[in-house]
Amino acid sequence: MLYSNWKPLIVLYLLIGAIPCQIRADRIYISPGGPAVPTGATQAFAVVRYSDDGGVAVEEESVIWECDPSIGTIAPDGILTAIASPAYSFFGVHATAHDGLEAWATVSVVAPAITGGLKSGSSWGTGSPEHVGAIAGVAFDANNVLYISDSKNNRVVKFDEDMQPVMSWRYVTGSPPAPAQPSGLLVDGRGHLYANFSGTLVEFTQSGDVVSTRPAGGSKMVFGPDGSIYACDTVTIRRLQNPDLPNTQFLNVTSGNSCGVDAEGFVYAVHTSQHTITKHTSSGTQLALWQGSYINTPLDVCQTGDGGIVVLGATSITKLDTSGALLGQETLQPAYRFTALYPDPTGIVWGLDLFDKTWLAGFTSPGSAWYQISFPRPLHNLYSPADVARAPDGRLFIVDTEDDTCKIFHPDGRFIQAIATPPQKSLAPGVRAVSVGPDGSFYVATADSVCKFSAGGNPVWMLPWIAHALTTNSDGDVFVARYLDNAIYQYSSDGQYLRTFGGPGYVFPAVHTVGGIKVDSDGNLYESRYQDRVVRKYAPTGALLASFNLTDPNIFLGQVNPGALALTEGRLFIDSSTGGIVQMRLDQHYETAAYLDALSADADPAGTLYTLYGARLREYSVLPVVTTPGAARQLPAGTPFVLTDVVSGAGVADIGVSGALQDPMGSSGIRCQGLSFGNRRYSVTGTISVKNGEALMTALQPESVGNVTVRPLFVPLSHLGGGASGLQGPVSVKPGSAGGPSQVGMLVKTFGRVQSVDTASRTIVLEDPDGSTAKCVYSPRITASGAWSYAIITGVCAVDQVGEELRPLILVRTQTDIQAW
């Protein structure tokens, strides 16, 4: 007997390596290919598979990733191309490898006009596949082997007698194809598995082959003695005749919740709202109706091994005989909040928890011999994070609704601790929001309370406030967005009421309208109103100062329903319904942004934005770094920066591909996309990108501050390109000959013998006496001659990648930049 010697708590870790050919979506990350950024209407993305410890797993050469052609194509080299890139957009990509592996991932496309980028290595807290996400169905076969439907991870898992996972099943359907979510579950005498995958009853063999599919699944399924399947949902009970037959007929009863079948084929239907159990023949004829004080809000019913009928109520377990006579009853312990019953062949009945569906409690109905199967979640993982807040010391506090904890991380991503919230069992768990005070104490909003914890994580007080957003000010006061009247209440750190902001707005049961609240360094309160599509600003006294409308189609890419807020020095970040984050300066100047679709966000004064997306916390740099062209080339790709005083050696009209910016003293330069004019002085905000080994400036927001004449820097042909200053590495005309500062991005002049002129590719190759060569590319506006012997050429220095080597490339501006004879 498998369960007879179980201890009260059995710790089970699911090792994903034991489950063949399954790849979790959170192990797939799609990021910019190379580190290029969007240009024009398309962008390339590379698929990278991560191992459980966060390292990059090496794929076998036979694995070639593909995706839906309507989204793009993943070539054998792992690059996903042809992604449509409007100003903001996010794509779910379903990738399938040639060896049958499957994965889901999300691509976030950053608008070209946005300054800011994902910091390198700043995504942590990923939920690992080592846990059971949420049990939606349970089954036991004739040998008492356990099967569970893991709806969180879209799989059915089978365990051996040592409680190790030995097999898993998934079912992919839809267009584009998606892993379906399993619930109801059965195993017959042949070992065939029947699982409801999002409304489709799928029959599998033990080897994983699909035998049949029928649109007749239920959240709870039971076998009848003749092999028929009874599938129960919240409306009906359907009787599927012998599983080998494809036809389905309806049982003429209305369920409401669940059903059970005894050894003689009688069907018991649960009617929760009517507080009754009805007994039927297999054809649907009602034989009896059971009700009374011993049936207290019935939720489920099942038959035990000794032929008794067990009824699960909201507060009790009741055992009846097949005639409805009471055999026994036990009041449920407060820790047990069951929603379904699953009997095993040994006579133990297992109850599934109503809220925390990661454990099963077993009992001999209705006796007191309790057992427990637990599927613990690693505390350092994020599963369903709801809100993030940054402490003054840089620690990040994230509340996770799946395990009702507040998880604390070091600024570098290291896990510190997880604190249970609320500290006692709540009737309605589910954390919603978190805020951290200036002294490190923090507040957590649950479904029915607001809890204050000390900086060390000890509970201080808990009050019955139904809240959905929190924030604090520099004095330690807490602001609570109350659910019932959609007003904001200010309380002192000891819980004393101070004042009310705004409201009342929509009242219960309407959808609440306060999406997020934040307080700036001056004590002003910002409130997002989801339904009203506005952000309101209040003075510390509660007086309304301003209301920012978020519906202007000339500013926004659609009507913005604002949610969570984040605040940096001088900027407000608003989580919007359009799929991104709206960036607004506090002088009401809007800068539409789209880093990623965020559940919540917080920021620090230095301009780092922390966002929650799926089961990840991501860190973005949003305030640009003030730097020089040469230093900018050494920044990580995606970093925003500002060049406060630079001059343009060429614009896109001059060299056709990009412009060029350089220090006024001619010490360093950088090429840039989208700069229109040359010979001007600029202040420019942009983002670093890398293409063909060269650091480029993209996402330009230039501001011209006057005209200037940019004179070229003369560079001998043998020293053209320069040393390893910048992301592009050493650039030289001959391997190993790079020397001096890099001239990439600068206007230069060089001289040499004309080795060749190719008018088809518009290329001139210069050569000096020691054999060094450099390629010069000219536009269709320029005429070149193969009769030239020597030339002095002026142009912007760029990079030509030849294999693993970087060679200099001169982009010629006009006809007057070539002096040849």
LUMGUSE-492795 format. One record per residue (C-alpha): x, y, z. Coordinates in steps of 0.1 Angstrom, whole numbers, plus 5000, padded with zeros to 4 digits. Layout:
<badrens>
XYZ ...
</badrens>
This chain:
<badrens>
500050005000 501750314988 500450565014 500250355045 503650455059 503650815049 504751075074 502451385080 504551585056 506151445024 508451685007 508551624969 510751814945 509951754908 513151724888 512451854854 515351644840 513251334847 510451464825 511451394789 511151644760 509551924779 510752284778 509252544801 508452884787 510453044815 513552854802 513353024769 514353384764 514053574732 516453874730 517854104703 519853904678 523454014680 522654294702 521054494674 517954714680 514954774658 515654964626 512755044603 510054784604 511854464612 514154324639 516054004644 515853814677 517853514688 516453224708 518553134738 517752834760 518652864796 519352584821 517652564855 520552744872 520353034848 523252934826 522952904789 522352544778 524152414747 521652284721 522351984701 523252064665 520151874653 517752114671 516552374647 513952624660 510952734640 507952954648 504653064633 505453204598 502953484604 505253614631 508653534617 511053264608 513753114630 516553004608 518952714617 521352964632 518753054658 517753394645 514153494644 513553744616 510753944600 509154064632 506754354625 507754644647 505254924651 506055194677 505054944704 504254574702 504754244720 504553904704 504053554718 506253314699 505652944698 508852774688 509152404678 512352224673 512851944648 513351694676 509851764689 510751994717 508352284723 508452614739 506652944743 508353274747 507553644745 509253894723 509254254734 509954514707 511254844719 510055154700 512955314681 512255654698 512655524733 515755594754 516455314778 517254944777 517354624797 520354604819 522654314812 521954014835 519154194853 516353934850 516053724881 513553544903 512353314875 510053034886 511752704879 509952394865 510952204896 507652254914 504052164908 502452494899 498852424906 497052094910 493852094890 493051724889 494251404906 493951034895 495150694908 495450384887 494750024899 498350004913 497750324934 500150524912 499550894914 498851124884 498251504887 497151774863 499652054867 497552344852 500352604859 502852414838 500352274813 501151914818 500051584834 502651414855 502951054866 504850944896 506450604905 506150434939 509050634952 507150954942 509551034914 508251184881 508550924854 506351054826 504451364815 501851454789 501151774771 498551864745 499052144720 496152304701 494952624686 496252864660 498952964667 499452634686 499552664724 499952424753 496452354766 495752354803 494752024819 492151974847 489951654850 491951334849 491350954848 493450634843 491750314831 492649954836 494749944804 496850234817 495250484792 495150834805 492151064799 492751434806 490651744800 492851984782 490952314780 487652144771 489051864750 489051514764 492351364752 493150994755 496850894757 498650564759 501350524786 503950594759 502450934752 500650854719 497251034714 494450774709 491451004706 490251354712 486651464720 485251804729 483751674761 486251744789 485251834825 486951994855 486051664874 485751324858 484850984872 484550634857 481350434859 481450054864 480649994827 483750204816 481650514808 483150854817 481151114836 482551454830 481351734853 481552114848 479752394866 476552344845 476151984834 477251624838 478051454805 478151084801 480650954776 479750594767 482450324766 485650524761 486450334729 483350474713 483450834699 479850924706 478851144736 475451184753 474251414780 473051294814 469751454821 470751634852 472151974861 475151954884 476452284896 479752144908 480751784907 479551424907 480351074918 479450714907 479150414929 479950044922 476349984909 476450264884 474350514903 475350874898 475451134926 475151494915 476251794937 474052104938 476052354959 473652644957 470652424966 472452244994 471451904981 472851584966 470651394940 470951024931 470350914895 470350604873 472950584846 470350704821 469651024842 466450934860 466451084895 465950834923 466551044955 467351384968 469451415000 469451725021 469651825057 471951965083 474551695077 475051825041 476552175046 477052355013 478252034994 481252084971 482051734960 481151364964 482951034959 482750664968 485150504992 486550154990 484050015014 481150134994 480250445014 479550784999 481651075012 480351435008 482651725011 481052035026 482452385032 483152305069 482751925073 483251585058 480151355059 479950985052 476650835040 475550485028 474050444994 470550505008 471550845022 471750735059 474350925080 477350705089 479650975104 480751335102 483851525110 484351905112 487152025090 490152175107 490652545098 493752465079 491852255054 489852445027 488952165003 487352204969 487451844955 487851474966 489951204950 489750844964 492650604960 492350224958 493450184994 490450365009 492150705016 490351005003 492451294992 491251654994 492551934971 492952274988 490652554976 493352824974 496852674977 496652394951 500152254958 499251994983 496751714990 495451615024 494351245029 492051095054 490150775061 486650905057 485651065080 488250945104 491151135119 494150965103 495451255082 498151235056 499651505034 501351515000 503251844996 504751994965 506752284980 507852574959 511452704962 511053024980 513553214959 511453164928 508853404915 505653244903 502853494901 504353824913 501754104918 503754404928 507354534934 508754804956 512254934961 513555004996 515855305003 518855075006 518154924972 516554594982 513554484961 510354354977 508054144956 504754004966 503853674950 500153574949 500853204943 502553134976 501353444995 504853565003 506753885002 510153804987 513154024993 516054044969 519454214971 519954484944 522154244925 519453984923 520453754952 517553614972 517453725009 514253595024 510553525019 508053635045 504553485048 501753735042 499553765060 501253615091 498153415100 495853215077 493353445059 489953355047 490753515014 494553495007 496253654978 498753934982 498154234959 500554524966 503654614986 505354934997 508455005017 508855285042 511955505047 513055295078 512854965059 509454865074 507054745047 503354715041 501554435022 497954455009 496054115008 492554044996 491054145030 493754325050 496754555051 499754425071 502654615084 505954435090 509154565106 512354595087 513254245099 510054095087 508154065120 504354155119 503554485135 499854535129 497054405106 493854595098 490854495077 491354725048 490354595014 493154754993 494654714959 497554964959 499955104985 502655364987 504655545015 506155895019 509356015034 507756035069 506755675069 503055735063 501255475043 498655555016 496055295009 493955274977 490755134992 488654904970 485154984982 485055364974 488155394952 489555674975 493055694989 493455705027 496555825044 497555665077 500455725100 503055455105 501155335136 497855295117 496155625127 493955785101 495156125087 493256225056 491556115024 492556184988 490056184959 487155954956 484555834959 484755694924 483155374912 481855184941 481554814947 480754594928 481954804899 485654754887 487954964908 489455264891 492555344912 495355164893 498455284912 499755554936 503155704942 504455994963 507256224951 510056374972 507956684978 505156484992 502856524962 500656214955 500156074920 497055854914 496255664882 492555624875 492055324852 488455384841 488855754838 492155734818 493756014839 496556064863 495856294891 498256494912 497456594948 499256824972 500356685006 497256845021 495056634998 494156924974 493856834937 496657014918 496356864883 494756604862 496756454832 494556324804 495756004788 493355984758 494856224732 495456014701 498056264689 500256174720 499355814727 499155504706 495655434718 493655514748 495655444779 494055284809 496755354835 497655104861 500755074883 502955384887 506755424892 508455744900 512055864894 513456214898 511356424874 509656134856 506555924861 506255584845 502655454840 501855094832 499355124804 496654904788 498254954754 500954704762 503854914775 504855184799 504055554792 506855784803 505856124815 507956414827 506456584857 506056904836 503356704817 505556644787 504756284775 507356044761 505655734749 507655424758 507255054755 509854854774 507554564781 504154494794 504454524832 502254404860 503854654883 506854884884 509055074907 512055294902 514955454920 516155814918 519055714896 516755624868 516555244870 513155104864 512154774879 509254594862 507354264867 506654064836 505453704839 507553544866 510553774861 511754094876 513554304850 515754604855 515854884830 518055184827 515755474817 517655794826 520355844800 524055854809 525856184800 529056074782 531356134752 531255954718 534255734726 532955634760 529455574746 530855304723 532055114754 528555104770 526554784769 524054754740 520654894749 522155164773 520555514769 522955804769 523356174761 525956354741 525656714753 528056884729 529056704697 529356794660 528156604630 530656514603 527856384580 524156324580 522056044564 521656264533 525356264529 526355904533 522955734529 523155484558 523855684589 525156014602 528256064623 528956254655 532256344671 533856534699 534456904688 538156844694 538256544671 539256294698 536456044693 533355974673 530355744668 528055674639 524355734644 521255634626 518655904616 520756214619 519756434590 522456704586 526156744587 528257044599 526057114629 526557114666 524156894686 522956774719 521656424713 519956154734 520155794720 520855434727 523755204720 523454934695 525954704678 525954604642 528754404624 530954464654 530554844654 528955044682 526255264668 523955534682 520255464676 516855594689 517955954684 516356254699 518656524685 518556894694 520557124671 522357404689 524057574660 526057534628 529757444627 532257344601 533656994608 537156954593 538456604586 541256444607 544156324585 545055964592 547655764573 546255464555 548255224577 546755364609 543155404597 540655254621 542655274653 542955074685 540554884708 538755194721 535055104720 532854804715 534154744680 537554624692 540854694672 540154804636 543154794613 544154774577 546354484585 545954214612 547854334643 548654674630 545954874648 547455174667 546355504682 542855614691 539855484672 538555704644 535355504639 532455754636 534756054628 535356244596 538756144583 540956204553 543455954539 545655894508 546755604488 547255444454 544055334437 544254954437 540754904421 537455074413 534254864412 531455074397 528954794403 529454794441 530555154441 533755064459 537255214457 540255024473 543255234483 546755084490 549855224506 553455124498 553654864527 550554684514 547854814537 544554854520 541255024529 537855004512 535855324504 532155314495 530555594476 526955684468 525155684434 525656064433 529356014429 531255914398 534455714400 536955614373 538955304368 541655524352 542555684386 546055604399 546055794432 543355954454 542856164485 539556064500 537456224528 534656034545 533255894577 535255604592 533155294597 533754924602 533754644577 533554294593 535454034573 535053704591 536353754626 538454054617 537254424617 538554634589 538155004583 535555134558 535355494545 531855624537 532355894511 529956194513 530156394481 532056424448 534256694462 535456454489 537456264462 540656424447 541956164422 544356164394 
</badrens>
